[in-house]
Amino acid sequence: MEMVVMVVAAENDGEKEEKKKKKKKKKKKKKKKKKKKKKKQKQKKMKKENLTNYERQKEAGIGLG
C-alpha cells in the first residue's frame, strides 16, 4: 500500500513539473509575441513620421561629433 502511494506521488510530481514547464514556455512565448508586436508598432510609427535614423539623431543632436 505504501509503495503504491509513493508511486502515485512521484507521478503527480512529474506531472506538476511538466505543467510548470509548459506554463513557463507559454508565458515566454506570449512575452516574445508582445515584444514583437510592440517593435512592429514602433517601426510603423517611424515610417509614418518618415524620418531616417540619421535625421532622428540629427534632430536630437546625438552622435554628430
PQR file of N, CA, C, O and H, with PARSE charges and radii, in Angstrom:
ATOM      1  N   MET A   1       0.835  -1.195   0.000 -0.4000 1.5000
ATOM      2  CA  MET A   1       0.000   0.000   0.000 -0.0000 2.0000
ATOM      3  C   MET A   1       0.879   1.259   0.000  0.5500 1.7000
ATOM      4  O   MET A   1       0.613   2.191  -0.758 -0.5500 1.4000
ATOM      5  N   GLU A   2       1.901   1.296   0.822 -0.4000 1.5000
ATOM      6  CA  GLU A   2       2.784   2.458   0.886 -0.0000 2.0000
ATOM      7  C   GLU A   2       3.510   2.668  -0.431  0.5500 1.7000
ATOM      8  O   GLU A   2       3.730   3.801  -0.858 -0.5500 1.4000
ATOM      9  H   GLU A   2       2.117   0.539   1.438  0.4000 1.0000
ATOM     10  N   MET A   3       3.876   1.571  -1.068 -0.4000 1.5000
ATOM     11  CA  MET A   3       4.593   1.660  -2.354 -0.0000 2.0000
ATOM     12  C   MET A   3       3.701   2.332  -3.403  0.5500 1.7000
ATOM     13  O   MET A   3       4.150   3.182  -4.171 -0.5500 1.4000
ATOM     14  H   MET A   3       3.697   0.651  -0.721  0.4000 1.0000
ATOM     15  N   VAL A   4       2.439   1.932  -3.412 -0.4000 1.5000
ATOM     16  CA  VAL A   4       1.502   2.490  -4.377 -0.0000 2.0000
ATOM     17  C   VAL A   4       1.369   3.996  -4.176  0.5500 1.7000
ATOM     18  O   VAL A   4       1.357   4.762  -5.140 -0.5500 1.4000
ATOM     19  H   VAL A   4       2.074   1.241  -2.788  0.4000 1.0000
ATOM     20  N   VAL A   5       1.271   4.402  -2.943 -0.4000 1.5000
ATOM     21  CA  VAL A   5       1.131   5.821  -2.616 -0.0000 2.0000
ATOM     22  C   VAL A   5       2.368   6.585  -3.092  0.5500 1.7000
ATOM     23  O   VAL A   5       2.258   7.674  -3.655 -0.5500 1.4000
ATOM     24  H   VAL A   5       1.281   3.780  -2.160  0.4000 1.0000
ATOM     25  N   MET A   6       3.537   6.004  -2.860 -0.4000 1.5000
ATOM     26  CA  MET A   6       4.793   6.652  -3.269 -0.0000 2.0000
ATOM     27  C   MET A   6       4.870   6.808  -4.789  0.5500 1.7000
ATOM     28  O   MET A   6       5.291   7.848  -5.295 -0.5500 1.4000
ATOM     29  H   MET A   6       3.627   5.120  -2.402  0.4000 1.0000
ATOM     30  N   VAL A   7       4.461   5.770  -5.503 -0.4000 1.5000
ATOM     31  CA  VAL A   7       4.495   5.798  -6.966 -0.0000 2.0000
ATOM     32  C   VAL A   7       3.551   6.871  -7.497  0.5500 1.7000
ATOM     33  O   VAL A   7       3.917   7.639  -8.387 -0.5500 1.4000
ATOM     34  H   VAL A   7       4.119   4.925  -5.091  0.4000 1.0000
ATOM     35  N   VAL A   8       2.351   6.925  -6.957 -0.4000 1.5000
ATOM     36  CA  VAL A   8       1.362   7.929  -7.367 -0.0000 2.0000
ATOM     37  C   VAL A   8       1.883   9.331  -7.074  0.5500 1.7000
ATOM     38  O   VAL A   8       1.741  10.235  -7.897 -0.5500 1.4000
ATOM     39  H   VAL A   8       2.053   6.302  -6.234  0.4000 1.0000
ATOM     40  N   ALA A   9       2.487   9.509  -5.898 -0.4000 1.5000
ATOM     41  CA  ALA A   9       3.027  10.811  -5.519 -0.0000 2.0000
ATOM     42  C   ALA A   9       4.133  11.220  -6.485  0.5500 1.7000
ATOM     43  O   ALA A   9       4.211  12.380  -6.889 -0.5500 1.4000
ATOM     44  H   ALA A   9       2.602   8.774  -5.230  0.4000 1.0000
ATOM     45  N   ALA A  10       4.985  10.274  -6.854 -0.4000 1.5000
ATOM     46  CA  ALA A  10       6.076  10.558  -7.788 -0.0000 2.0000
ATOM     47  C   ALA A  10       5.521  10.947  -9.156  0.5500 1.7000
ATOM     48  O   ALA A  10       6.034  11.861  -9.802 -0.5500 1.4000
ATOM     49  H   ALA A  10       4.922   9.331  -6.526  0.4000 1.0000
ATOM     50  N   GLU A  11       4.472  10.253  -9.593 -0.4000 1.5000
ATOM     51  CA  GLU A  11       3.851  10.581 -10.882 -0.0000 2.0000
ATOM     52  C   GLU A  11       3.248  11.982 -10.848  0.5500 1.7000
ATOM     53  O   GLU A  11       3.374  12.743 -11.807 -0.5500 1.4000
ATOM     54  H   GLU A  11       4.055   9.511  -9.068  0.4000 1.0000
ATOM     55  N   ASN A  12       2.596  12.316  -9.744 -0.4000 1.5000
ATOM     56  CA  ASN A  12       1.995  13.637  -9.592 -0.0000 2.0000
ATOM     57  C   ASN A  12       3.060  14.722  -9.655  0.5500 1.7000
ATOM     58  O   ASN A  12       2.866  15.754 -10.299 -0.5500 1.4000
ATOM     59  H   ASN A  12       2.494  11.697  -8.964  0.4000 1.0000
ATOM     60  N   ASP A  13       4.183  14.489  -8.988 -0.4000 1.5000
ATOM     61  CA  ASP A  13       5.283  15.454  -9.016 -0.0000 2.0000
ATOM     62  C   ASP A  13       5.768  15.658 -10.452  0.5500 1.7000
ATOM     63  O   ASP A  13       6.022  16.781 -10.887 -0.5500 1.4000
ATOM     64  H   ASP A  13       4.341  13.651  -8.465  0.4000 1.0000
ATOM     65  N   GLY A  14       5.886  14.559 -11.166 -0.4000 1.5000
ATOM     66  CA  GLY A  14       6.331  14.625 -12.562 -0.0000 2.0000
ATOM     67  C   GLY A  14       5.360  15.424 -13.412  0.5500 1.7000
ATOM     68  O   GLY A  14       5.773  16.237 -14.238 -0.5500 1.4000
ATOM     69  H   GLY A  14       5.680  13.647 -10.813  0.4000 1.0000
ATOM     70  N   GLU A  15       4.080  15.194 -13.210 -0.4000 1.5000
ATOM     71  CA  GLU A  15       3.051  15.923 -13.961 -0.0000 2.0000
ATOM     72  C   GLU A  15       3.079  17.407 -13.625  0.5500 1.7000
ATOM     73  O   GLU A  15       2.940  18.261 -14.501 -0.5500 1.4000
ATOM     74  H   GLU A  15       3.745  14.534 -12.539  0.4000 1.0000
ATOM     75  N   LYS A  16       3.261  17.697 -12.341 -0.4000 1.5000
ATOM     76  CA  LYS A  16       3.316  19.095 -11.912 -0.0000 2.0000
ATOM     77  C   LYS A  16       4.487  19.808 -12.570  0.5500 1.7000
ATOM     78  O   LYS A  16       4.358  20.942 -13.032 -0.5500 1.4000
ATOM     79  H   LYS A  16       3.374  17.004 -11.630  0.4000 1.0000
ATOM     80  N   GLU A  17       5.630  19.131 -12.609 -0.4000 1.5000
ATOM     81  CA  GLU A  17       6.831  19.721 -13.227 -0.0000 2.0000
ATOM     82  C   GLU A  17       6.575  20.005 -14.704  0.5500 1.7000
ATOM     83  O   GLU A  17       6.933  21.067 -15.213 -0.5500 1.4000
ATOM     84  H   GLU A  17       5.734  18.209 -12.234  0.4000 1.0000
ATOM     85  N   GLU A  18       5.948  19.038 -15.391 -0.4000 1.5000
ATOM     86  CA  GLU A  18       5.645  19.212 -16.814 -0.0000 2.0000
ATOM     87  C   GLU A  18       4.718  20.402 -17.029  0.5500 1.7000
ATOM     88  O   GLU A  18       4.945  21.224 -17.916 -0.5500 1.4000
ATOM     89  H   GLU A  18       5.657  18.175 -14.978  0.4000 1.0000
ATOM     90  N   LYS A  19       3.675  20.487 -16.212 -0.4000 1.5000
ATOM     91  CA  LYS A  19       2.716  21.591 -16.326 -0.0000 2.0000
ATOM     92  C   LYS A  19       3.418  22.923 -16.105  0.5500 1.7000
ATOM     93  O   LYS A  19       3.168  23.894 -16.819 -0.5500 1.4000
ATOM     94  H   LYS A  19       3.490  19.819 -15.491  0.4000 1.0000
ATOM     95  N   LYS A  20       4.303  22.960 -15.103 -0.4000 1.5000
ATOM     96  CA  LYS A  20       5.041  24.166 -14.772 -0.0000 2.0000
ATOM     97  C   LYS A  20       5.896  24.598 -15.972  0.5500 1.7000
ATOM     98  O   LYS A  20       5.927  25.772 -16.339 -0.5500 1.4000
ATOM     99  H   LYS A  20       4.506  22.171 -14.523  0.4000 1.0000
ATOM    100  N   LYS A  21       6.587  23.621 -16.572 -0.4000 1.5000
ATOM    101  CA  LYS A  21       7.449  23.911 -17.720 -0.0000 2.0000
ATOM    102  C   LYS A  21       6.625  24.437 -18.888  0.5500 1.7000
ATOM    103  O   LYS A  21       7.002  25.411 -19.541 -0.5500 1.4000
ATOM    104  H   LYS A  21       6.563  22.667 -16.274  0.4000 1.0000
ATOM    105  N   LYS A  22       5.487  23.776 -19.145 -0.4000 1.5000
ATOM    106  CA  LYS A  22       4.619  24.202 -20.250 -0.0000 2.0000
ATOM    107  C   LYS A  22       4.125  25.626 -20.033  0.5500 1.7000
ATOM    108  O   LYS A  22       4.109  26.438 -20.958 -0.5500 1.4000
ATOM    109  H   LYS A  22       5.181  22.985 -18.615  0.4000 1.0000
ATOM    110  N   LYS A  23       3.717  25.919 -18.785 -0.4000 1.5000
ATOM    111  CA  LYS A  23       3.197  27.240 -18.446 -0.0000 2.0000
ATOM    112  C   LYS A  23       4.278  28.294 -18.650  0.5500 1.7000
ATOM    113  O   LYS A  23       4.019  29.368 -19.195 -0.5500 1.4000
ATOM    114  H   LYS A  23       3.730  25.259 -18.034  0.4000 1.0000
ATOM    115  N   LYS A  24       5.505  27.971 -18.203 -0.4000 1.5000
ATOM    116  CA  LYS A  24       6.622  28.893 -18.326 -0.0000 2.0000
ATOM    117  C   LYS A  24       6.918  29.154 -19.805  0.5500 1.7000
ATOM    118  O   LYS A  24       7.163  30.289 -20.213 -0.5500 1.4000
ATOM    119  H   LYS A  24       5.715  27.099 -17.761  0.4000 1.0000
ATOM    120  N   LYS A  25       6.890  28.079 -20.598 -0.4000 1.5000
ATOM    121  CA  LYS A  25       7.164  28.188 -22.037 -0.0000 2.0000
ATOM    122  C   LYS A  25       6.106  29.060 -22.709  0.5500 1.7000
ATOM    123  O   LYS A  25       6.418  29.906 -23.547 -0.5500 1.4000
ATOM    124  H   LYS A  25       6.691  27.157 -20.266  0.4000 1.0000
ATOM    125  N   LYS A  26       4.846  28.837 -22.325 -0.4000 1.5000
ATOM    126  CA  LYS A  26       3.735  29.593 -22.895 -0.0000 2.0000
ATOM    127  C   LYS A  26       3.881  31.075 -22.560  0.5500 1.7000
ATOM    128  O   LYS A  26       3.677  31.940 -23.411 -0.5500 1.4000
ATOM    129  H   LYS A  26       4.592  28.149 -21.644  0.4000 1.0000
ATOM    130  N   LYS A  27       4.243  31.355 -21.289 -0.4000 1.5000
ATOM    131  CA  LYS A  27       4.409  32.724 -20.829 -0.0000 2.0000
ATOM    132  C   LYS A  27       5.532  33.406 -21.613  0.5500 1.7000
ATOM    133  O   LYS A  27       5.410  34.563 -22.015 -0.5500 1.4000
ATOM    134  H   LYS A  27       4.409  30.652 -20.598  0.4000 1.0000
ATOM    135  N   LYS A  28       6.631  32.668 -21.823 -0.4000 1.5000
ATOM    136  CA  LYS A  28       7.779  33.200 -22.543 -0.0000 2.0000
ATOM    137  C   LYS A  28       7.379  33.524 -23.982  0.5500 1.7000
ATOM    138  O   LYS A  28       7.752  34.564 -24.525 -0.5500 1.4000
ATOM    139  H   LYS A  28       6.730  31.728 -21.496  0.4000 1.0000
ATOM    140  N   LYS A  29       6.611  32.614 -24.591 -0.4000 1.5000
ATOM    141  CA  LYS A  29       6.158  32.792 -25.971 -0.0000 2.0000
ATOM    142  C   LYS A  29       5.278  34.029 -26.079  0.5500 1.7000
ATOM    143  O   LYS A  29       5.402  34.812 -27.021 -0.5500 1.4000
ATOM    144  H   LYS A  29       6.308  31.769 -24.150  0.4000 1.0000
ATOM    145  N   LYS A  30       4.380  34.197 -25.098 -0.4000 1.5000
ATOM    146  CA  LYS A  30       3.464  35.324 -25.081 -0.0000 2.0000
ATOM    147  C   LYS A  30       4.244  36.635 -24.969  0.5500 1.7000
ATOM    148  O   LYS A  30       3.939  37.615 -25.649 -0.5500 1.4000
ATOM    149  H   LYS A  30       4.279  33.561 -24.333  0.4000 1.0000
ATOM    150  N   LYS A  31       5.264  36.631 -24.092 -0.4000 1.5000
ATOM    151  CA  LYS A  31       6.086  37.811 -23.876 -0.0000 2.0000
ATOM    152  C   LYS A  31       6.822  38.175 -25.168  0.5500 1.7000
ATOM    153  O   LYS A  31       6.919  39.345 -25.537 -0.5500 1.4000
ATOM    154  H   LYS A  31       5.511  35.835 -23.540  0.4000 1.0000
ATOM    155  N   LYS A  32       7.338  37.143 -25.847 -0.4000 1.5000
ATOM    156  CA  LYS A  32       8.071  37.351 -27.096 -0.0000 2.0000
ATOM    157  C   LYS A  32       7.148  37.951 -28.152  0.5500 1.7000
ATOM    158  O   LYS A  32       7.528  38.862 -28.888 -0.5500 1.4000
ATOM    159  H   LYS A  32       7.259  36.192 -25.547  0.4000 1.0000
ATOM    160  N   LYS A  33       5.927  37.419 -28.209 -0.4000 1.5000
ATOM    161  CA  LYS A  33       4.940  37.892 -29.171 -0.0000 2.0000
ATOM    162  C   LYS A  33       4.607  39.360 -28.916  0.5500 1.7000
ATOM    163  O   LYS A  33       4.508  40.161 -29.845 -0.5500 1.4000
ATOM    164  H   LYS A  33       5.618  36.679 -27.611  0.4000 1.0000
ATOM    165  N   LYS A  34       4.435  39.698 -27.630 -0.4000 1.5000
ATOM    166  CA  LYS A  34       4.101  41.063 -27.231 -0.0000 2.0000
ATOM    167  C   LYS A  34       5.236  42.011 -27.637  0.5500 1.7000
ATOM    168  O   LYS A  34       4.997  43.102 -28.154 -0.5500 1.4000
ATOM    169  H   LYS A  34       4.515  39.047 -26.875  0.4000 1.0000
ATOM    170  N   LYS A  35       6.469  41.572 -27.391 -0.4000 1.5000
ATOM    171  CA  LYS A  35       7.642  42.376 -27.710 -0.0000 2.0000
ATOM    172  C   LYS A  35       7.707  42.626 -29.220  0.5500 1.7000
ATOM    173  O   LYS A  35       7.992  43.737 -29.669 -0.5500 1.4000
ATOM    174  H   LYS A  35       6.663  40.685 -26.971  0.4000 1.0000
ATOM    175  N   LYS A  36       7.436  41.563 -29.995 -0.4000 1.5000
ATOM    176  CA  LYS A  36       7.465  41.654 -31.455 -0.0000 2.0000
ATOM    177  C   LYS A  36       6.415  42.648 -31.943  0.5500 1.7000
ATOM    178  O   LYS A  36       6.674  43.453 -32.837 -0.5500 1.4000
ATOM    179  H   LYS A  36       7.205  40.661 -29.630  0.4000 1.0000
ATOM    180  N   LYS A  37       5.223  42.579 -31.340 -0.4000 1.5000
ATOM    181  CA  LYS A  37       4.115  43.455 -31.722 -0.0000 2.0000
ATOM    182  C   LYS A  37       4.488  44.904 -31.443  0.5500 1.7000
ATOM    183  O   LYS A  37       4.245  45.786 -32.266 -0.5500 1.4000
ATOM    184  H   LYS A  37       5.013  41.924 -30.614  0.4000 1.0000
ATOM    185  N   LYS A  38       5.084  45.144 -30.269 -0.4000 1.5000
ATOM    186  CA  LYS A  38       5.490  46.489 -29.876 -0.0000 2.0000
ATOM    187  C   LYS A  38       6.515  47.034 -30.867  0.5500 1.7000
ATOM    188  O   LYS A  38       6.446  48.194 -31.273 -0.5500 1.4000
ATOM    189  H   LYS A  38       5.281  44.427 -29.600  0.4000 1.0000
ATOM    190  N   LYS A  39       7.466  46.181 -31.252 -0.4000 1.5000
ATOM    191  CA  LYS A  39       8.516  46.577 -32.181 -0.0000 2.0000
ATOM    192  C   LYS A  39       7.911  46.956 -33.535  0.5500 1.7000
ATOM    193  O   LYS A  39       8.303  47.945 -34.154 -0.5500 1.4000
ATOM    194  H   LYS A  39       7.522  45.238 -30.922  0.4000 1.0000
ATOM    195  N   LYS A  40       6.952  46.151 -33.974 -0.4000 1.5000
ATOM    196  CA  LYS A  40       6.291  46.408 -35.251 -0.0000 2.0000
ATOM    197  C   LYS A  40       5.553  47.747 -35.222  0.5500 1.7000
ATOM    198  O   LYS A  40       5.611  48.518 -36.180 -0.5500 1.4000
ATOM    199  H   LYS A  40       6.632  45.348 -33.471  0.4000 1.0000
ATOM    200  N   GLN A  41       4.860  48.013 -34.111 -0.4000 1.5000
ATOM    201  CA  GLN A  41       4.123  49.263 -33.975 -0.0000 2.0000
ATOM    202  C   GLN A  41       5.078  50.449 -34.023  0.5500 1.7000
ATOM    203  O   GLN A  41       4.786  51.478 -34.635 -0.5500 1.4000
ATOM    204  H   GLN A  41       4.813  47.387 -33.333  0.4000 1.0000
ATOM    205  N   LYS A  42       6.228  50.285 -33.363 -0.4000 1.5000
ATOM    206  CA  LYS A  42       7.223  51.348 -33.329 -0.0000 2.0000
ATOM    207  C   LYS A  42       7.743  51.619 -34.745  0.5500 1.7000
ATOM    208  O   LYS A  42       7.894  52.770 -35.153 -0.5500 1.4000
ATOM    209  H   LYS A  42       6.464  49.450 -32.867  0.4000 1.0000
ATOM    210  N   GLN A  43       8.016  50.529 -35.491 -0.4000 1.5000
ATOM    211  CA  GLN A  43       8.500  50.679 -36.868 -0.0000 2.0000
ATOM    212  C   GLN A  43       7.460  51.382 -37.732  0.5500 1.7000
ATOM    213  O   GLN A  43       7.792  52.229 -38.561 -0.5500 1.4000
ATOM    214  H   GLN A  43       7.894  49.594 -35.159  0.4000 1.0000
ATOM    215  N   LYS A  44       6.193  51.017 -37.525 -0.4000 1.5000
ATOM    216  CA  LYS A  44       5.103  51.620 -38.281 -0.0000 2.0000
ATOM    217  C   LYS A  44       5.062  53.124 -38.015  0.5500 1.7000
ATOM    218  O   LYS A  44       4.903  53.931 -38.931 -0.5500 1.4000
ATOM    219  H   LYS A  44       5.923  50.329 -36.852  0.4000 1.0000
ATOM    220  N   LYS A  45       5.209  53.477 -36.746 -0.4000 1.5000
ATOM    221  CA  LYS A  45       5.181  54.876 -36.335 -0.0000 2.0000
ATOM    222  C   LYS A  45       6.333  55.635 -36.993  0.5500 1.7000
ATOM    223  O   LYS A  45       6.154  56.754 -37.475 -0.5500 1.4000
ATOM    224  H   LYS A  45       5.338  52.822 -36.002  0.4000 1.0000
ATOM    225  N   MET A  46       7.508  55.020 -37.009 -0.4000 1.5000
ATOM    226  CA  MET A  46       8.686  55.655 -37.603 -0.0000 2.0000
ATOM    227  C   MET A  46       8.464  55.890 -39.101  0.5500 1.7000
ATOM    228  O   MET A  46       8.813  56.937 -39.646 -0.5500 1.4000
ATOM    229  H   MET A  46       7.653  54.112 -36.618  0.4000 1.0000
ATOM    230  N   LYS A  47       7.872  54.884 -39.743 -0.4000 1.5000
ATOM    231  CA  LYS A  47       7.606  55.016 -41.181 -0.0000 2.0000
ATOM    232  C   LYS A  47       6.651  56.178 -41.426  0.5500 1.7000
ATOM    233  O   LYS A  47       6.809  56.939 -42.380 -0.5500 1.4000
ATOM    234  H   LYS A  47       7.588  54.033 -39.301  0.4000 1.0000
ATOM    235  N   LYS A  48       5.664  56.300 -40.554 -0.4000 1.5000
ATOM    236  CA  LYS A  48       4.668  57.351 -40.679 -0.0000 2.0000
ATOM    237  C   LYS A  48       5.341  58.717 -40.579  0.5500 1.7000
ATOM    238  O   LYS A  48       5.039  59.638 -41.338 -0.5500 1.4000
ATOM    239  H   LYS A  48       5.535  55.682 -39.778  0.4000 1.0000
ATOM    240  N   GLU A  49       6.263  58.821 -39.621 -0.4000 1.5000
ATOM    241  CA  GLU A  49       6.991  60.076 -39.451 -0.0000 2.0000
ATOM    242  C   GLU A  49       7.959  60.298 -40.611  0.5500 1.7000
ATOM    243  O   GLU A  49       8.356  61.424 -40.908 -0.5500 1.4000
ATOM    244  H   GLU A  49       6.508  58.073 -39.004  0.4000 1.0000
ATOM    245  N   ASN A  50       8.321  59.199 -41.250 -0.4000 1.5000
ATOM    246  CA  ASN A  50       9.192  59.211 -42.417 -0.0000 2.0000
ATOM    247  C   ASN A  50      10.560  59.863 -42.149  0.5500 1.7000
ATOM    248  O   ASN A  50      11.060  60.644 -42.958 -0.5500 1.4000
ATOM    249  H   ASN A  50       7.998  58.284 -41.008  0.4000 1.0000
ATOM    250  N   LEU A  51      11.139  59.528 -41.014 -0.4000 1.5000
ATOM    251  CA  LEU A  51      12.461  60.024 -40.685 -0.0000 2.0000
ATOM    252  C   LEU A  51      13.455  58.863 -40.709  0.5500 1.7000
ATOM    253  O   LEU A  51      13.150  57.760 -40.258 -0.5500 1.4000
ATOM    254  H   LEU A  51      10.732  58.894 -40.356  0.4000 1.0000
ATOM    255  N   THR A  52      14.622  59.125 -41.231 -0.4000 1.5000
ATOM    256  CA  THR A  52      15.654  58.095 -41.192 -0.0000 2.0000
ATOM    257  C   THR A  52      16.318  58.175 -39.829  0.5500 1.7000
ATOM    258  O   THR A  52      16.141  59.146 -39.094 -0.5500 1.4000
ATOM    259  H   THR A  52      14.870  60.022 -41.598  0.4000 1.0000
ATOM    260  N   ASN A  53      17.073  57.160 -39.507 -0.4000 1.5000
ATOM    261  CA  ASN A  53      17.755  57.123 -38.216 -0.0000 2.0000
ATOM    262  C   ASN A  53      18.714  58.310 -38.102  0.5500 1.7000
ATOM    263  O   ASN A  53      18.831  58.925 -37.042 -0.5500 1.4000
ATOM    264  H   ASN A  53      17.218  56.372 -40.104  0.4000 1.0000
ATOM    265  N   TYR A  54      19.389  58.618 -39.193 -0.4000 1.5000
ATOM    266  CA  TYR A  54      20.334  59.742 -39.210 -0.0000 2.0000
ATOM    267  C   TYR A  54      19.617  61.061 -38.895  0.5500 1.7000
ATOM    268  O   TYR A  54      20.094  61.863 -38.092 -0.5500 1.4000
ATOM    269  H   TYR A  54      19.294  58.118 -40.054  0.4000 1.0000
ATOM    270  N   GLU A  55      18.475  61.267 -39.536 -0.4000 1.5000
ATOM    271  CA  GLU A  55      17.707  62.506 -39.323 -0.0000 2.0000
ATOM    272  C   GLU A  55      17.227  62.606 -37.874  0.5500 1.7000
ATOM    273  O   GLU A  55      17.228  63.684 -37.279 -0.5500 1.4000
ATOM    274  H   GLU A  55      18.088  60.616 -40.189  0.4000 1.0000
ATOM    275  N   ARG A  56      16.815  61.461 -37.317 -0.4000 1.5000
ATOM    276  CA  ARG A  56      16.335  61.435 -35.945 -0.0000 2.0000
ATOM    277  C   ARG A  56      17.463  61.818 -34.979  0.5500 1.7000
ATOM    278  O   ARG A  56      17.261  62.580 -34.033 -0.5500 1.4000
ATOM    279  H   ARG A  56      16.814  60.585 -37.800  0.4000 1.0000
ATOM    280  N   GLN A  57      18.654  61.271 -35.243 -0.4000 1.5000
ATOM    281  CA  GLN A  57      19.808  61.580 -34.395 -0.0000 2.0000
ATOM    282  C   GLN A  57      20.199  63.049 -34.533  0.5500 1.7000
ATOM    283  O   GLN A  57      20.567  63.707 -33.561 -0.5500 1.4000
ATOM    284  H   GLN A  57      18.819  60.653 -36.012  0.4000 1.0000
ATOM    285  N   LYS A  58      20.110  63.539 -35.755 -0.4000 1.5000
ATOM    286  CA  LYS A  58      20.458  64.936 -36.026 -0.0000 2.0000
ATOM    287  C   LYS A  58      19.517  65.854 -35.248  0.5500 1.7000
ATOM    288  O   LYS A  58      19.938  66.848 -34.657 -0.5500 1.4000
ATOM    289  H   LYS A  58      19.810  63.004 -36.546  0.4000 1.0000
ATOM    290  N   GLU A  59      18.239  65.494 -35.264 -0.4000 1.5000
ATOM    291  CA  GLU A  59      17.218  66.253 -34.563 -0.0000 2.0000
ATOM    292  C   GLU A  59      17.502  66.303 -33.058  0.5500 1.7000
ATOM    293  O   GLU A  59      17.332  67.333 -32.406 -0.5500 1.4000
ATOM    294  H   GLU A  59      17.898  64.686 -35.744  0.4000 1.0000
ATOM    295  N   ALA A  60      17.936  65.164 -32.537 -0.4000 1.5000
ATOM    296  CA  ALA A  60      18.198  65.073 -31.103 -0.0000 2.0000
ATOM    297  C   ALA A  60      19.592  65.590 -30.746  0.5500 1.7000
ATOM    298  O   ALA A  60      19.895  65.827 -29.577 -0.5500 1.4000
ATOM    299  H   ALA A  60      18.074  64.328 -33.068  0.4000 1.0000
ATOM    300  N   GLY A  61      20.431  65.761 -31.760 -0.4000 1.5000
ATOM    301  CA  GLY A  61      21.794  66.248 -31.532 -0.0000 2.0000
ATOM    302  C   GLY A  61      22.700  65.194 -30.929  0.5500 1.7000
ATOM    303  O   GLY A  61      23.591  65.497 -30.135 -0.5500 1.4000
ATOM    304  H   GLY A  61      20.185  65.568 -32.710  0.4000 1.0000
ATOM    305  N   ILE A  62      22.459  63.946 -31.321 -0.4000 1.5000
ATOM    306  CA  ILE A  62      23.250  62.829 -30.776 -0.0000 2.0000
ATOM    307  C   ILE A  62      24.232  62.320 -31.829  0.5500 1.7000
ATOM    308  O   ILE A  62      23.880  62.153 -32.997 -0.5500 1.4000
ATOM    309  H   ILE A  62      21.736  63.700 -31.966  0.4000 1.0000
ATOM    310  N   GLY A  63      25.434  62.083 -31.406 -0.4000 1.5000
ATOM    311  CA  GLY A  63      26.436  61.412 -32.236 -0.0000 2.0000
ATOM    312  C   GLY A  63      26.830  62.129 -33.506  0.5500 1.7000
ATOM    313  O   GLY A  63      27.126  61.481 -34.510 -0.5500 1.4000
ATOM    314  H   GLY A  63      25.719  62.218 -30.458  0.4000 1.0000
ATOM    315  N   LEU A  64      26.841  63.413 -33.489 -0.4000 1.5000
ATOM    316  CA  LEU A  64      27.277  64.139 -34.682 -0.0000 2.0000
ATOM    317  C   LEU A  64      28.534  64.958 -34.347  0.5500 1.7000
ATOM    318  O   LEU A  64      28.628  66.152 -34.631 -0.5500 1.4000
ATOM    319  H   LEU A  64      26.600  63.939 -32.673  0.4000 1.0000
ATOM    320  N   GLY A  65      29.488  64.258 -33.734 -0.4000 1.5000
ATOM    321  CA  GLY A  65      30.706  64.888 -33.240 -0.0000 2.0000
ATOM    322  C   GLY A  65      31.439  65.591 -34.292  0.5500 1.7000
ATOM    323  O   GLY A  65      32.491  66.174 -34.028 -0.5500 1.4000
ATOM    324  H   GLY A  65      29.412  63.287 -33.504  0.4000 1.0000
TER
END
